[in-house]
Amino acid sequence: MPVQPAAATRRPRHAGPARCVSGGFMTGVPVREGPTGPADTFGADGVVNTQVDDMEFASARRDLAGWQGLAWRAAASAFVLWHMWILLVQPVDPTVSRAVHVFLGAALGFALFAPRASDQPGRRVAWYDWLLMIPCLLVPMHYILDADGIEMRSFMGPNWQDLAAGAVGILIVLEFARRTAGLVMPMIAVVFIAYCFVGPWMPGILFHRGVEWQAAVVELFGNNGVLGTIVQVSASFIILFVTFAAFLQASKAGDYFNDLALALVGRARGGPAKVTVVSGILFGTISGSAVANVVASGAFTIPMMRRVGYDRETAAAVEATSSTGGQITPPVMGAGAFIMAEVLGIPYTEIALAGLIPALLFYIANYIHCDLNARKAGIRGLTREELPRWVDIARRTYMAAPLVLLIFVLLSGYSPFRAAAIGIAATIAIMLGTALVHRMGLQGQSLPGAVIGAIAETLAAIERALTGSAKEVMQLIAVCAAAGIVAGVIGLTGVGGRFATMLLDIAGTSSFLAMVFAMVVAIILGMGVPTTAAYAIAAAVVAPGLIRIGVEGLVAHMFIFYFAILSAITPPVALASFAAASMSGGDMWRTSVVAVKLGLATFIVPYMFWLSPALLAQGELSVILQAFATATGGVWLLACSTEGWMLNGRLTMPLRLAAAAAGLMLMVPEVFTDIAGLAIGTALVLWQRRAFPVEKPA
């Protein structure tokens, strides 16, 4: 890894805590333009390119101005508040809520996103988008006015209004997904729709008798398709937790988490990279989007890594890998985790608990890779003057209170809805209290003036959080609806059952090959597709087969979920890696390769919890702790083998192979392999200490 000369520019202590871009909306950080595009993303002034076509949020977002901007913000806030009302106060018919969720969301999306990406997508809604909003309003109106009739006709056959609403609704969903998530997801949906009609001419397991177009419209749009389980999760769990995350970001919790990570590991060897890993854990607890995490934290961490000597690709890869892990980090995991809970019929708390140890192993592996990289390249940490003071960190501990409260309420057995609502209320209280103390204590305002000013400031922050959460959830609504189309086709044509039969045949040869097949499907589906959709489709296609070959349901779904998330850093289409490379100015392909190398040990983790469900917190505590300890040792040895470095010196090729073998042995949940792996690992450590006795200064 090339080492760059350290720049002289530093952030002095008096400069205050480092600030990051909050919420993933790419605001507040200056960008320098070169003659042919973005300039070098790191310079003496520490400027980073945050104007990223991040592929997970459309690059054609309009910056609505005037009355249109005001109207959009009001409608978006009302949209989010309506969801909170029906989830927490007054429930409505599920089909009606799903239709409103998708199509009012689409209306907001068509106003916000232009049809094509361009440098200047505009500040006003185009006339054709106003026309497109009309059917977005008519489709849910059909369900609101005739909900009972629609339910009755589900047994008797649809009328022409049902067919028209379904056909138009499917077209709207495809365009909505194209604008917000890119071309890949709607193309997949179109291929599956076409498969409904070309089945009689397909070979092998893809053959089916064909589907009448009326049946296809009803099935793909109804409760087994667009308005099915996946959208139900989007209209409940996902939007509420996205709103909680938006409120937490509005309270500047992201700044606090960055400063906490700096204080914890900033002075360590390769400190900035380790700060990225730790901040990835902290950001991951409040955000379930890899690319949003990259944009939010990368604006701060990538220049810091470049300053101490990391090259562009490595800095971007560390950020991409760390941000990707946020989607498997409890308590707010990726949106797919909520879908998993609904499909398996188990509480979300169990999903979050099961994801804890895999998330820890993911970040332990990343941290080890960063440490070994720093040892090899002699990269230092940050100086004390560059770090926030612990006394300042301690004064802002209250910023983490909503997150701690959310975890406590979830573990106390309350519903996720109530937990998120309590977390939002706590965040609002903190924002109000902070504004009041600031105005009275620092600005010296009188109590009445401070109260009025604090309330106004808090209301403005609430409005930003509501509109921010609406923007964040746009893409999730679109991809969940499009994934519903795919799930509907799978159920209608029976192809899922035939895939399950194929997996049974593969498992007859080797269960390991069946798991490899599931991994490949999940990663391929995740190439260029948001991980929520990748998991939803892979779960519909592959999970039933894994369960039929004897894999426990939670293990099967977590296995698929994990690899769907890792697709964000896996070439050739690695969304998180590409976003980070755009920010660092590095080569996208090289960044993806380095990211896979940094995360190589984490690709073994799903196989570990397949072999040992104790890593999903299943079983007795002693067994869980033993499995975690041996898995951690295995991850460390495998990382040493990958990097070719252990402790203070380089590993020769025979020693690298021995380290890999020992690491894999520790990952297998057998007493004999644990003992053998521990013996080989201990011998390697003793050999390295003897061969390289002098430790390099951190």
C-alpha positions in Angstrom: 0.0 0.0 0.0 1.7 3.2 -1.1 2.3 5.7 1.7 1.5 9.3 1.0 3.3 12.2 2.7 1.4 13.6 5.7 0.0 17.0 5.1 0.7 19.8 7.6 -2.8 20.8 8.0 -4.4 19.7 11.3 -7.6 20.3 13.1 -6.6 22.2 16.2 -8.2 21.5 19.5 -9.9 24.8 19.7 -11.6 24.2 16.3 -14.3 22.2 18.1 -15.6 18.8 17.3 -15.3 17.4 13.8 -18.5 17.7 11.9 -19.9 15.2 9.4 -22.6 15.4 6.8 -25.8 14.4 8.5 -28.4 12.2 7.1 -26.7 11.3 3.9 -28.1 14.2 1.9 -24.7 15.6 0.9 -25.0 19.1 2.3 -22.8 21.5 4.1 -19.4 20.3 2.7 -17.7 22.5 0.0 -16.5 21.0 -3.3 -13.7 22.2 -5.4 -14.1 21.7 -9.2 -11.2 21.0 -11.5 -11.1 21.7 -15.2 -12.6 18.3 -16.0 -14.7 17.6 -13.0 -14.1 17.2 -9.3 -10.7 18.2 -8.2 -8.4 16.1 -6.0 -10.6 15.2 -3.1 -7.9 15.7 -0.5 -5.8 18.8 -0.3 -4.3 21.1 2.3 -7.8 22.4 3.1 -9.1 18.9 3.7 -11.9 19.3 1.1 -13.7 16.1 0.1 -16.0 15.5 -2.8 -19.4 14.7 -1.4 -21.4 15.4 -4.6 -21.6 11.7 -5.2 -24.0 10.0 -7.6 -24.3 7.5 -4.8 -26.5 5.2 -6.8 -28.7 4.4 -3.8 -30.3 7.8 -3.9 -31.1 9.2 -7.3 -28.8 11.8 -8.7 -31.7 13.6 -10.4 -33.2 15.0 -7.2 -34.7 18.4 -7.7 -34.0 21.3 -5.4 -37.6 22.5 -5.3 -37.9 26.3 -4.6 -40.7 28.7 -3.8 -44.2 27.5 -3.2 -43.5 24.1 -4.7 -40.6 23.5 -2.2 -42.8 24.6 0.6 -45.7 22.4 -0.6 -43.5 19.4 -1.0 -42.0 19.8 2.5 -45.5 20.1 4.0 -46.8 17.1 2.1 -43.7 15.0 3.0 -44.1 15.9 6.7 -47.8 15.1 6.6 -47.0 11.8 4.8 -44.6 10.7 7.6 -46.9 12.0 10.4 -49.9 10.0 8.9 -47.8 6.8 9.1 -47.0 7.5 12.7 -50.7 8.2 13.4 -51.9 4.9 11.9 -49.1 2.9 13.5 -49.4 4.4 17.0 -52.9 5.8 17.4 -55.6 4.8 14.9 -55.0 1.8 12.6 -56.6 1.6 9.2 -57.3 -1.2 6.8 -53.9 -2.8 5.9 -54.5 -2.8 2.1 -55.5 0.9 2.2 -52.5 1.8 4.2 -50.2 -0.1 1.8 -51.8 1.6 -1.3 -51.5 5.0 0.3 -47.9 4.3 1.3 -46.8 3.3 -2.2 -48.7 5.7 -4.3 -48.6 8.9 -2.3 -44.9 8.0 -1.8 -44.7 7.8 -5.6 -46.4 11.1 -6.0 -43.9 12.7 -3.7 -41.1 10.9 -5.5 -42.2 12.1 -9.0 -42.2 15.6 -7.6 -38.7 15.3 -6.1 -36.9 13.2 -8.7 -36.6 14.2 -12.4 -36.9 11.5 -15.0 -33.2 11.7 -16.0 -30.1 12.4 -14.0 -28.5 15.7 -15.1 -26.3 18.4 -13.6 -29.3 20.7 -13.1 -32.4 18.6 -12.7 -34.4 21.8 -12.0 -36.1 23.7 -9.2 -39.7 23.2 -10.3 -41.9 20.1 -11.0 -42.2 19.5 -14.7 -45.7 19.5 -16.2 -45.6 15.8 -17.2 -44.8 14.9 -13.5 -47.9 16.8 -12.4 -49.9 14.6 -14.9 -48.1 11.5 -13.5 -49.3 12.3 -10.0 -53.0 12.0 -11.0 -53.0 8.2 -11.3 -50.8 8.1 -8.1 -53.8 9.7 -6.3 -56.5 7.7 -8.2 -55.1 4.2 -7.4 -55.2 4.5 -3.6 -58.6 6.4 -3.9 -59.9 3.2 -5.6 -58.9 1.2 -2.5 -60.2 3.8 0.0 -63.7 4.1 -1.7 -64.2 0.4 -2.5 -62.1 -1.6 0.0 -64.9 -4.0 0.9 -65.8 -4.6 -2.8 -62.2 -5.3 -3.7 -61.9 -7.9 -0.9 -65.1 -9.6 -2.0 -64.0 -9.7 -5.7 -60.7 -11.3 -4.6 -62.8 -14.5 -4.4 -65.2 -13.8 -7.4 -62.9 -12.2 -9.9 -61.9 -8.6 -10.6 -63.9 -5.9 -12.5 -62.4 -3.5 -15.0 -61.6 -0.9 -12.4 -59.5 -3.4 -10.4 -57.6 -4.4 -13.6 -57.0 -0.8 -14.6 -55.8 0.1 -11.1 -53.5 -2.9 -11.0 -52.0 -2.4 -14.5 -51.5 1.4 -14.0 -50.2 0.7 -10.5 -47.5 -1.7 -11.7 -46.3 0.8 -14.3 -46.1 3.5 -11.7 -44.1 1.3 -9.4 -41.6 0.5 -12.2 -41.1 4.2 -13.0 -40.9 5.1 -9.3 -38.2 2.4 -8.8 -36.3 3.6 -12.0 -36.1 7.2 -10.8 -35.1 6.4 -7.2 -33.0 3.3 -7.5 -31.7 3.2 -11.0 -32.5 1.0 -14.0 -31.4 -2.4 -12.6 -34.3 -3.0 -10.2 -37.2 -2.2 -12.6 -35.4 -4.3 -15.3 -35.4 -7.3 -13.0 -39.1 -6.7 -12.3 -39.8 -6.5 -16.0 -37.9 -9.7 -16.7 -40.0 -11.5 -14.0 -43.2 -10.0 -15.4 -42.3 -11.3 -18.9 -41.5 -14.7 -17.4 -45.2 -15.0 -16.4 -46.1 -15.2 -20.1 -43.1 -17.0 -21.7 -43.0 -19.9 -19.2 -44.4 -22.5 -21.7 -41.3 -21.9 -23.9 -38.7 -22.0 -21.1 -36.5 -25.0 -20.5 -36.0 -27.2 -17.4 -37.0 -25.8 -14.0 -38.0 -22.5 -15.6 -41.0 -24.1 -17.4 -44.5 -23.3 -16.4 -47.9 -23.4 -18.1 -48.2 -19.7 -18.5 -50.5 -17.1 -16.9 -53.4 -15.1 -18.2 -52.8 -11.4 -18.1 -55.8 -10.7 -15.9 -54.6 -13.2 -13.3 -51.1 -11.7 -13.6 -52.3 -8.2 -12.9 -54.4 -9.2 -9.9 -51.7 -11.4 -8.4 -48.7 -9.1 -9.0 -50.5 -6.0 -7.8 -52.6 -7.4 -4.9 -51.7 -8.8 -1.5 -49.2 -11.3 -2.9 -47.4 -8.7 -5.0 -47.0 -4.9 -4.8 -49.4 -4.6 -1.9 -48.0 -7.6 -0.1 -45.9 -8.4 2.9 -42.8 -6.6 1.8 -44.7 -3.3 1.3 -46.5 -3.9 4.6 -43.1 -3.9 6.3 -42.1 -0.8 4.5 -45.3 1.0 5.6 -44.7 0.1 9.2 -41.3 -0.9 10.6 -39.2 0.7 8.0 -40.7 4.1 7.8 -40.9 4.5 11.6 -37.3 3.5 12.2 -36.1 5.6 9.3 -37.9 8.5 11.0 -36.2 7.7 14.3 -32.8 7.7 12.5 -33.6 11.1 10.9 -34.6 12.6 14.2 -31.4 11.3 15.8 -29.3 12.8 13.0 -31.1 16.1 13.3 -30.1 16.2 17.0 -26.4 16.0 15.8 -25.9 12.6 17.3 -23.7 11.8 14.2 -21.3 14.5 15.3 -21.1 13.0 18.8 -20.5 9.5 17.5 -17.7 10.7 15.3 -16.0 12.5 18.2 -16.5 9.5 20.4 -14.8 7.2 17.8 -12.0 9.8 17.5 -11.4 9.8 21.3 -11.5 6.0 21.6 -9.1 5.0 18.8 -7.8 8.1 17.1 -4.3 7.9 18.7 -3.9 4.2 17.9 -1.7 2.9 15.0 -3.5 3.7 11.8 -5.9 5.7 14.0 -8.1 7.3 11.2 -8.9 3.9 9.7 -9.8 2.6 13.1 -11.9 5.6 13.7 -13.8 4.8 10.5 -14.4 1.3 11.8 -15.7 2.4 15.2 -17.8 5.2 13.7 -19.2 2.7 11.3 -20.5 0.7 14.3 -21.9 3.8 15.9 -23.5 5.1 12.7 -24.7 1.7 11.8 -26.8 1.6 15.0 -28.9 4.5 13.6 -28.8 4.0 9.9 -29.5 1.0 7.7 -28.1 2.3 4.4 -24.5 1.5 3.3 -24.2 4.4 0.8 -25.9 6.9 3.1 -23.4 5.9 5.8 -20.5 6.4 3.3 -21.7 9.9 2.3 -22.4 10.8 5.9 -19.2 9.7 7.6 -16.8 9.6 4.6 -16.8 13.4 4.3 -14.9 13.4 7.6 -13.0 10.1 7.7 -11.6 9.8 4.1 -9.6 13.1 4.3 -8.4 12.1 7.8 -7.1 8.7 6.5 -5.5 10.4 3.5 -3.7 12.9 5.8 -1.8 10.2 7.7 -0.8 8.2 4.7 -3.5 6.0 3.3 -3.8 6.0 -0.5 -7.1 6.9 -2.1 -8.3 3.4 -2.8 -7.5 2.1 0.7 -9.2 5.0 2.4 -12.3 4.6 0.3 -12.3 0.8 0.8 -12.1 1.1 4.6 -15.0 3.6 4.6 -17.1 1.4 2.2 -16.5 -1.8 4.2 -17.2 -0.1 7.6 -20.3 1.6 6.3 -21.6 -1.6 4.8 -21.6 -3.3 8.2 -24.1 -0.8 9.5 -26.9 -2.8 7.9 -26.2 -5.8 10.1 -25.6 -3.7 13.2 -28.5 -3.7 15.8 -30.6 -2.1 16.9 -31.5 -0.4 13.6 -30.4 -2.9 11.0 -31.0 -2.7 7.3 -34.6 -2.6 6.1 -34.4 -6.3 5.1 -34.2 -7.3 8.7 -37.7 -6.0 9.3 -38.9 -8.0 6.2 -37.1 -11.0 7.7 -39.0 -10.6 11.0 -42.3 -10.4 9.2 -41.6 -13.5 6.9 -40.4 -15.6 9.8 -43.1 -14.4 12.1 -40.8 -13.7 15.0 -40.2 -10.5 16.9 -37.7 -8.0 15.5 -35.9 -8.1 18.8 -34.9 -11.7 18.1 -33.5 -10.7 14.7 -31.5 -7.8 16.2 -30.2 -10.1 18.9 -29.2 -12.7 16.3 -27.4 -10.1 14.3 -25.3 -8.9 17.2 -22.4 -11.4 17.1 -22.1 -11.5 13.3 -21.9 -7.7 13.4 -19.2 -7.8 16.0 -17.2 -10.3 14.0 -17.6 -8.1 10.9 -16.1 -5.1 12.6 -13.5 -7.1 14.5 -12.3 -8.4 11.2 -12.2 -4.8 9.7 -10.4 -3.5 12.7 -7.8 -6.2 12.5 -7.2 -5.6 8.8 -6.8 -1.9 9.5 -4.3 -2.6 12.3 -2.3 -5.0 10.1 -2.3 -2.5 7.2 -1.0 0.2 9.5 1.7 -2.1 10.9 2.9 -3.0 7.4 3.0 0.6 6.1 4.1 2.3 9.4 1.1 4.5 9.5 0.8 6.6 12.7 -2.2 7.7 14.6 -3.4 11.2 15.2 -1.8 13.5 17.8 -3.5 14.5 21.0 -4.1 18.0 19.7 -6.2 16.6 16.8 -8.6 14.7 19.1 -11.6 15.9 21.0 -11.2 16.1 24.7 -12.8 13.5 26.9 -14.4 16.1 29.0 -16.2 17.5 26.0 -17.3 14.0 25.1 -18.6 13.4 28.6 -20.6 16.6 28.5 -22.5 15.4 25.4 -23.2 11.8 26.6 -26.9 12.7 26.7 -26.8 12.6 22.8 -26.8 8.8 23.0 -29.7 8.6 25.4 -32.4 8.1 22.7 -30.5 5.1 21.3 -29.9 3.6 24.7 -33.6 4.1 25.5 -34.6 2.5 22.2 -32.5 -0.6 23.0 -33.9 -0.7 26.6 -37.5 -0.5 25.4 -37.0 -3.2 22.8 -35.4 -5.5 25.3 -38.2 -4.8 27.8 -40.6 -6.6 25.4 -42.4 -3.5 24.0 -43.3 -3.4 20.3 -40.8 -1.9 17.8 -43.4 0.8 17.1 -43.6 1.9 20.7 -39.8 1.7 21.0 -39.2 3.9 18.0 -41.9 6.4 19.1 -40.3 6.7 22.6 -36.9 7.2 20.9 -38.3 10.0 18.7 -39.9 11.6 21.8 -36.6 11.4 23.7 -34.8 13.0 20.8 -37.2 15.9 20.5 -36.8 16.4 24.3 -33.0 16.5 23.9 -33.2 18.9 21.0 -35.5 21.2 23.0 -33.4 21.0 26.1 -30.2 21.6 24.3 -31.6 24.7 22.5 -32.9 26.1 25.8 -29.7 25.6 27.7 -27.7 27.1 24.8 -29.9 30.2 24.6 -30.0 30.8 28.4 -26.5 29.7 29.3 -24.4 30.8 26.4 -26.4 33.6 24.9 -27.8 35.0 28.1 -31.4 35.2 27.0 -34.3 35.7 29.4 -36.4 32.6 30.2 -39.5 33.7 28.0 -37.3 34.6 25.0 -35.2 31.5 25.4 -38.3 29.2 25.6 -39.9 30.8 22.5 -36.6 30.6 20.6 -35.9 27.0 21.7 -39.4 25.9 20.6 -39.0 27.6 17.2 -35.6 26.0 16.8 -36.9 22.6 17.7 -39.9 22.9 15.4 -37.5 23.7 12.6 -35.4 20.6 13.4 -38.5 18.5 13.6 -39.6 19.7 10.1 -36.1 18.9 8.7 -36.2 15.4 10.3 -39.7 14.7 8.9 -38.8 15.8 5.3 -35.4 14.1 5.7 -37.0 10.8 6.6 -39.5 11.2 3.7 -36.5 11.6 1.3 -34.7 8.6 2.9 -37.7 6.4 2.6 -38.6 7.2 -1.0 -36.2 4.6 -2.5 -37.1 2.0 0.1 -40.8 2.3 -0.8 -40.0 1.9 -4.5 -37.7 -1.1 -4.2 -40.0 -2.8 -1.7 -42.9 -2.4 -4.2 -40.8 -3.6 -7.1 -39.6 -6.6 -5.0 -43.2 -7.3 -4.3 -43.7 -7.8 -8.1 -40.9 -10.3 -8.2 -42.2 -12.1 -5.1 -45.6 -12.3 -6.8 -44.2 -13.8 -9.9 -42.3 -16.4 -7.9 -45.5 -17.4 -6.1 -47.7 -17.3 -9.2 -45.4 -19.4 -11.4 -44.2 -21.8 -8.8 -40.5 -21.2 -9.8 -39.6 -20.9 -6.1 -40.6 -24.4 -5.4 -38.6 -25.7 -8.3 -35.5 -23.8 -7.1 -36.0 -25.5 -3.8 -36.1 -28.9 -5.5 -32.9 -28.0 -7.3 -31.3 -27.0 -4.0 -32.4 -30.4 -2.5 -30.6 -32.1 -5.4 -27.5 -30.1 -4.9 -27.6 -30.7 -1.1 -27.8 -34.4 -1.9 -24.3 -34.1 -3.2 -23.1 -31.5 -0.7 -24.9 -29.2 1.7 -21.8 -26.9 1.5 -22.4 -26.5 -2.3 -26.0 -25.6 -1.6 -24.9 -22.8 0.7 -22.4 -21.6 -1.9 -25.2 -21.5 -4.4 -27.3 -19.4 -2.1 -24.4 -17.1 -1.5 -23.8 -16.6 -5.2 -27.5 -15.9 -5.9 -27.6 -13.3 -3.0 -24.5 -11.5 -4.2 -25.5 -11.5 -7.9 -29.0 -10.1 -7.1 -27.3 -7.4 -5.0 -25.2 -6.2 -7.9 -26.6 -2.7 -8.7 -29.7 -3.3 -6.6 -30.3 -1.9 -3.1 -29.7 -4.6 -0.5 -33.3 -4.5 0.7 -34.5 -5.7 -2.7 -31.6 -8.1 -3.1 -32.5 -9.8 0.2 -36.2 -9.8 -0.5 -35.8 -11.5 -3.9 -33.1 -14.0 -2.7 -35.2 -14.9 0.3 -38.2 -15.6 -1.9 -36.1 -17.7 -4.4 -33.5 -19.5 -2.2 -34.6 -19.4 1.5 -37.4 -22.0 1.1 -34.9 -24.4 -0.5 -32.4 -23.9 2.3 -35.1 -24.6 4.9 -36.2 -27.8 3.0 -32.6 -29.1 3.1 -32.6 -28.8 6.9 -31.2 -25.3 7.5 -33.1 -23.5 10.4 -35.3 -20.6 9.1 -33.4 -17.9 11.0 -30.0 -19.2 9.9 -31.2 -19.4 6.2 -32.5 -15.9 6.1 -29.6 -14.4 8.0 -27.2 -16.2 5.6 -28.9 -14.6 2.6 -29.3 -11.2 4.3 -25.6 -11.1 5.2 -24.4 -11.8 1.6 -27.0 -9.5 0.1 -25.4 -6.7 2.2 -21.9 -7.8 1.3 -22.8 -7.3 -2.4 -22.4 -3.5 -1.7 -18.6 -4.0 -1.7 -18.4 -6.9 -4.1 -17.3 -6.2 -7.7 -18.2 -5.8 -10.5 -21.1 -3.6 -9.2 -20.3 -2.5 -5.7 -22.5 0.5 -4.7 -20.8 1.4 -1.4 -17.3 1.0 -2.9 -18.2 3.2 -5.9 -19.7 5.9 -3.7 -16.6 5.9 -1.5 -14.3 6.0 -4.5 -16.2 8.9 -5.9 -15.5 10.8 -2.7 -11.8 9.9 -2.4 -11.0 10.3 -6.1 -9.8 6.8 -6.3 -10.3 4.1 -9.0 -13.6 2.4 -8.5 -12.5 -1.1 -9.5 -9.4 -1.0 -7.3 -11.4 0.3 -4.4 -13.8 -2.6 -4.8 -11.0 -5.1 -4.8 -9.3 -3.6 -1.8 -12.7 -3.6 0.0 -13.2 -7.3 -0.6 -9.7 -7.9 0.7 -10.4 -5.9 3.8 -13.6 -7.8 4.3 -12.4 -11.2 3.2 -12.6 -12.7 6.7 -16.2 -11.4 7.0 -17.2 -13.5 3.9 -16.6 -16.6 6.1 -18.9 -15.4 8.9 -22.2 -16.6 7.4 -20.7 -20.1 7.0 -19.7 -19.9 10.6 -23.2 -19.3 11.9 -24.5 -21.9 9.5 -22.2 -24.5 11.1 -22.7 -23.0 14.6 -26.1 -21.3 15.3 -24.7 -20.3 18.6 -23.2 -17.3 16.8 -26.8 -16.2 16.2 -27.3 -16.2 20.0 -29.0 -19.6 19.8 -28.4 -21.8 22.8 -26.8 -21.6 26.2 -24.7 -18.6 27.1 -21.5 -20.7 27.7 -21.8 -22.2 24.2 -22.4 -18.8 22.7 -19.4 -17.3 24.4 -17.1 -20.2 23.4 -18.3 -20.0 19.8 -17.7 -16.2 19.7 -14.2 -16.6 21.2 -13.0 -19.3 18.7 -14.6 -17.4 15.8 -12.8 -14.2 16.9 -9.5 -16.1 16.9 -10.3 -17.6 13.5 -11.1 -14.2 12.1 -7.8 -12.8 13.4 -5.7 -15.7 11.9 -7.5 -15.5 8.6 -6.9 -11.7 8.4 -3.2 -12.2 9.2 -3.1 -14.7 6.3 -4.8 -12.3 3.9 -2.6 -9.4 4.8 0.6 -11.5 5.0 1.5 -9.9 8.4 1.3 -11.0 12.0 2.3 -9.0 15.0 5.5 -7.2 14.0 6.7 -9.0 10.9 5.8 -10.3 7.5 4.4 -13.9 7.1 6.1 -16.1 4.5 3.8 -18.0 2.1 4.0 -21.3 4.1 3.2 -19.4 7.3 0.3 -17.6 5.6 -1.1 -21.0 4.5 -0.7 -22.3 8.1 -2.5 -19.2 9.5 -5.3 -19.6 7.0 -5.7 -23.3 8.0 -5.6 -22.5 11.7 -8.2 -19.8 11.2 -10.5 -22.1 9.3 -10.1 -24.8 12.0 -11.2 -22.4 14.7 -14.2 -21.4 12.7 -15.5 -25.0 12.6 -17.5 -25.8 15.7 -15.7 -29.0 16.7 -13.5 -29.6 19.7 -10.8 -31.3 17.7 -10.6 -28.5 15.1 -10.6 -25.9 17.9 -7.7 -27.5 19.6 -5.7 -28.0 16.4 -6.4 -24.4 15.3 -5.4 -23.1 18.7 -2.2 -25.1 18.7 -1.2 -24.0 15.2 -2.1 -20.3 15.9 -0.1 -20.3 19.2 2.9 -21.8 17.4 2.7 -19.1 14.8 2.5 -16.3 17.4 5.5 -17.7 19.3 7.5 -18.0 16.0 6.6 -14.4 15.0 7.6 -13.0 18.4 10.9 -14.8 18.2 11.6 -13.8 14.6 10.5 -10.1 15.0 11.0 -9.3 18.7 11.1 -5.5 18.4 7.6 -3.9 18.2 7.4 -0.8 15.9 6.1 2.3 17.7 2.4 3.0 17.2 
